[in-house]
Amino acid sequence: MRAMQLGAPGEPLRPVERDLPEPGSGELLIAVAACGVCRTDLHIADGDLRGPLPVVPGHEIVGRVAALGEGAQGFAVGERVGVPWLGRTCGVCPYCLGGRENLCDAPLFTGFSRDGGFASHCIADAAYCLRVPDCYDDVAAAPLLCAGLIGWRALVMAGEAPRLGLYGFGAAAHIVAQIASREGRRVHAFTRPGDLAGQDFARSLGCAWAGGSDEAPPEELDAAILFAPVGALVPEALKHVCKSGRVICAGIHMSDIPAFPYAQLWGERSIQSVANLTRADGRAFMELAARTPIRTATTAFPLNDANQALERLREGKIEGAAVLVP
């Protein structure tokens, strides 16, 4: 099998050839058809998130089952399957027992603490894989596996919020904007200052307003979701949410949040982070995606161009999501 492997933080991924792995008990061997490139992959490559190395990144995987491990259930050889970030949980910690497996004390994460989908093949636990709606081809479906899932969890945490702000209009926001707009919400998109193309893109997906993250929206917001990993945007968003409004931090990593006046938080405003996902989140979102087709804007790259895809993501030069196609 072929893979793009990270050997050390800050170094480029390098191509490697490996023997085809065998699935263990309850596992699937998956022939990867497409794998989205997520900002989390960038944080891993840059060393913002430190895990075991070497590792093959990638956790927005769409592929076909090539082989079943002993006892693997739910999928047959040849079936299409989606592999998300949450790769395994312990099942015995207080969080797992309390229905909050996204906070598991001893998890495995795809492409971080186990090898992921920047490869021709990968291994995944069948119990944590998802069925992908037939209305999406492989490349279009890949961003649903994290950008869609985390965006959906963040949207649920934001509450009903008829006036919604999205800071950082990338892979997740461009999916969330479509869902929220179809629910009748007024969506306000905040891009990098001066990114007129990004603002046009946001409006084309149903956003009622689009501007730079340094601008004020035309009305108060009931909630804001931050996908950009910029801590300074937290107090900025607080300025624009109404009393009792929520600021949801949807990234796995963010630069430090600067000090801000307590008056910006007062009025029962709240700040909350989003951590990972549950399998129930995954099933609920895939059912929604099947009922409400989502346009995923994608740019496809060959597997060996993974470093180029990461660099373009770092520079903000990807409209929607980058996807590797082995």
SULQUIZI-V324702 format. One record per residue. N is the residue number from 1. RES is the residue in one letter. PHI is phi in radians with two decimals (999 if undefined). PSI is psi as a letter, one per 20 degrees, with the letter a starting at -180 (none if undefined). Layout:
N/RES/PHI/PSI
N/RES/PHI/PSI
This chain:
1/M/999/q
2/R/-1.85/q
3/A/-2.69/q
4/M/-1.90/o
5/Q/-1.99/p
6/L/-1.64/p
7/G/-1.70/h
8/A/-2.69/q
9/P/-1.01/p
10/G/1.48/i
11/E/-1.59/q
12/P/-1.11/q
13/L/-1.16/q
14/R/-2.17/q
15/P/-1.26/p
16/V/-2.36/q
17/E/-1.97/p
18/R/-2.31/r
19/D/-1.18/q
20/L/-1.16/p
21/P/-1.28/q
22/E/-1.82/p
23/P/-1.22/p
24/G/-1.52/a
25/S/-1.03/p
26/G/1.33/j
27/E/-1.85/r
28/L/-2.06/q
29/L/-1.64/p
30/I/-2.08/p
31/A/-1.46/o
32/V/-1.30/p
33/A/-1.73/h
34/A/-2.82/q
35/C/-2.50/p
36/G/-1.18/q
37/V/-1.85/o
38/C/-1.80/q
39/R/-1.06/h
40/T/-1.08/h
41/D/-1.05/h
42/L/-1.15/g
43/H/-1.09/h
44/I/-1.19/g
45/A/-1.10/h
46/D/-1.45/i
47/G/1.53/j
48/D/-1.16/h
49/L/-2.02/p
50/R/-1.88/p
51/G/-2.38/a
52/P/-1.15/p
53/L/-2.24/q
54/P/-1.27/q
55/V/-2.58/q
56/V/-1.68/o
57/P/-1.23/a
58/G/1.90/o
59/H/-2.47/k
60/E/-2.12/m
61/I/-1.79/p
62/V/-2.15/p
63/G/-2.80/a
64/R/-2.08/q
65/V/-1.18/p
66/A/-1.72/h
67/A/-2.82/q
68/L/-1.91/p
69/G/-1.37/r
70/E/-1.01/p
71/G/1.40/i
72/A/-1.17/p
73/Q/-2.24/q
74/G/1.75/i
75/F/-2.44/q
76/A/-1.98/q
77/V/-1.00/p
78/G/1.65/i
79/E/-1.30/q
80/R/-1.39/q
81/V/-2.54/q
82/G/-1.99/p
83/V/-2.08/o
84/P/-1.68/a
85/W/-1.07/g
86/L/-1.29/o
87/G/-1.72/h
88/R/-3.01/q
89/T/-2.26/r
90/C/-1.34/h
91/G/1.37/i
92/V/-2.20/i
93/C/-1.33/r
94/P/-1.02/h
95/Y/-1.23/g
96/C/-1.10/g
97/L/-1.20/h
98/G/-1.65/j
99/G/1.41/j
100/R/-2.14/l
101/E/-1.13/i
102/N/-1.11/i
103/L/-1.85/j
104/C/-0.80/q
105/D/-1.34/i
106/A/-2.42/m
107/P/-1.56/r
108/L/-2.02/p
109/F/-2.03/p
110/T/-1.10/p
111/G/1.33/j
112/F/-2.33/f
113/S/-1.83/j
114/R/-2.56/q
115/D/-1.07/q
116/G/-1.98/b
117/G/-1.78/j
118/F/-1.35/m
119/A/-2.86/r
120/S/-1.40/h
121/H/-2.50/q
122/C/-2.65/r
123/I/-1.90/p
124/A/-2.57/q
125/D/-1.28/p
126/A/-1.03/h
127/A/-1.19/i
128/Y/-1.93/j
129/C/-1.54/r
130/L/-2.19/q
131/R/-1.46/p
132/V/-1.76/p
133/P/-0.99/q
134/D/-1.17/i
135/C/-1.33/i
136/Y/-2.02/p
137/D/-1.34/r
138/D/-1.04/g
139/V/-1.17/g
140/A/-1.14/h
141/A/-1.36/h
142/A/-0.94/g
143/P/-1.12/i
144/L/-1.11/h
145/L/-1.29/i
146/C/-2.52/g
147/A/-0.94/g
148/G/-1.23/g
149/L/-1.14/g
150/I/-1.20/h
151/G/-1.06/g
152/W/-1.13/g
153/R/-1.07/g
154/A/-1.14/h
155/L/-1.12/g
156/V/-1.09/g
157/M/-1.19/h
158/A/-1.26/i
159/G/1.39/a
160/E/-1.11/g
161/A/0.60/m
162/P/-1.13/h
163/R/-1.99/o
164/L/-2.05/p
165/G/-1.87/q
166/L/-2.15/o
167/Y/-1.73/p
168/G/1.60/n
169/F/-1.77/m
170/G/-1.96/b
171/A/-1.06/g
172/A/-1.24/g
173/A/-1.10/h
174/H/-1.25/h
175/I/-1.45/g
176/V/-1.04/h
177/A/-1.02/g
178/Q/-1.20/g
179/I/-1.13/g
180/A/-1.12/g
181/S/-1.11/g
182/R/-1.22/h
183/E/-1.45/i
184/G/1.57/j
185/R/-1.44/q
186/R/-1.63/o
187/V/-1.75/p
188/H/-2.00/o
189/A/-1.78/p
190/F/-1.99/o
191/T/-1.86/a
192/R/-1.04/p
193/P/-0.92/p
194/G/1.48/i
195/D/-1.46/m
196/L/-1.17/h
197/A/-1.13/g
198/G/-1.11/h
199/Q/-1.22/h
200/D/-1.09/g
201/F/-1.06/g
202/A/-1.06/g
203/R/-1.13/h
204/S/-1.17/i
205/L/-1.74/j
206/G/1.83/j
207/C/-1.18/p
208/A/-1.31/h
209/W/-2.64/q
210/A/-2.52/p
211/G/-2.80/a
212/G/-1.34/q
213/S/-1.20/i
214/D/-1.65/j
215/E/-1.85/q
216/A/-1.60/p
217/P/-1.24/r
218/P/-1.30/i
219/E/-2.64/r
220/E/-1.11/q
221/L/-1.87/q
222/D/-1.44/h
223/A/-2.76/q
224/A/-2.33/p
225/I/-1.95/p
226/L/-1.80/o
227/F/-1.73/h
228/A/-1.22/p
229/P/-1.46/l
230/V/-2.04/o
231/G/-1.03/h
232/A/-1.11/i
233/L/-1.34/i
234/V/-1.13/g
235/P/-1.12/h
236/E/-1.11/g
237/A/-1.16/h
238/L/-1.03/h
239/K/-1.07/h
240/H/-1.89/i
241/V/-1.62/q
242/C/-1.31/r
243/K/-1.00/p
244/S/1.29/j
245/G/-1.23/q
246/R/-2.06/q
247/V/-2.02/o
248/I/-1.84/p
249/C/-1.67/o
250/A/-1.68/i
251/G/-1.53/q
252/I/-1.42/i
253/H/-2.49/q
254/M/-2.63/q
255/S/-1.15/r
256/D/-1.03/q
257/I/-1.48/p
258/P/-1.26/r
259/A/-1.09/q
260/F/-2.56/q
261/P/-1.11/p
262/Y/-1.02/h
263/A/-1.02/h
264/Q/-1.25/h
265/L/-1.63/h
266/W/-1.01/r
267/G/1.52/k
268/E/1.04/k
269/R/-1.28/q
270/S/-2.47/q
271/I/-2.13/p
272/Q/-2.51/q
273/S/-1.73/q
274/V/-1.92/p
275/A/-2.14/o
276/N/1.05/b
277/L/-2.76/r
278/T/-1.92/r
279/R/-1.12/h
280/A/-1.11/h
281/D/-0.99/g
282/G/-1.08/g
283/R/-1.13/g
284/A/-1.11/g
285/F/-1.21/g
286/M/-1.13/h
287/E/-1.15/g
288/L/-1.10/g
289/A/-1.11/h
290/A/-1.27/h
291/R/-1.39/h
292/T/-2.16/n
293/P/-0.93/p
294/I/-1.97/p
295/R/-1.50/o
296/T/-1.69/o
297/A/-1.44/p
298/T/-2.33/q
299/T/-2.15/o
300/A/-1.55/q
301/F/-2.27/q
302/P/-1.10/q
303/L/-0.92/g
304/N/-1.20/i
305/D/-1.70/k
306/A/-1.02/h
307/N/-1.15/h
308/Q/-1.13/g
309/A/-1.09/g
310/L/-1.12/g
311/E/-1.17/g
312/R/-1.17/h
313/L/-1.14/g
314/R/-1.03/h
315/E/-1.46/i
316/G/1.25/k
317/K/-1.83/j
318/I/-1.94/p
319/E/-1.57/o
320/G/1.49/d
321/A/-2.32/q
322/A/-1.58/q
323/V/-2.39/p
324/L/-1.57/p
325/V/-2.18/o
326/P/-1.20/none
